[in-house]
Amino acid sequence: MPKTLTEATRDAAELPVSEQLRLAWILQELSETDPEAAADVQNAWDIKIERRLAEFRSGKIKGVPLEEVKKKIEERLRH
């Protein structure tokens, strides 16, 4: 019996970050074979980007310096 989305999400959350990112890439690649799914993914990103940009411009969230972001990524990939 296939897993539910909730079960699959819970399992994915237990993966190391590097494996989560790899899974996300695989899922994105799979969705791009279906033009409708690819459009849905792009639409979801567009909405998220617009929301985050509005939050940044309003001062609700602050930017993070690029060097700090790189450092955090490198630390996560080491584990």
Steps between C-alpha positions, in 0.01 A plus 500: 500500500647842406580749773282802554640844434514558876701181554737579214548855629574374852755252359661769286529733801710236675757492219825697528472843339717400204265208428194726537645735240573210268143372542363847426706512181377156395137596562543820304652309211209257503247782494667663201402207279139612542445852362199558726694396811797715393267800468360427848852488644594826330179664622568388858854643482371827353251537786765421762750743344244782489399436863860490622591813304202686650605385850856619437392837362264558792774422751317195634804286416867594473752394241793274585849581370614265223810389691284392794270304270798326336643411840170344616468301177854369530439397864182313407667319211781382727253311720 
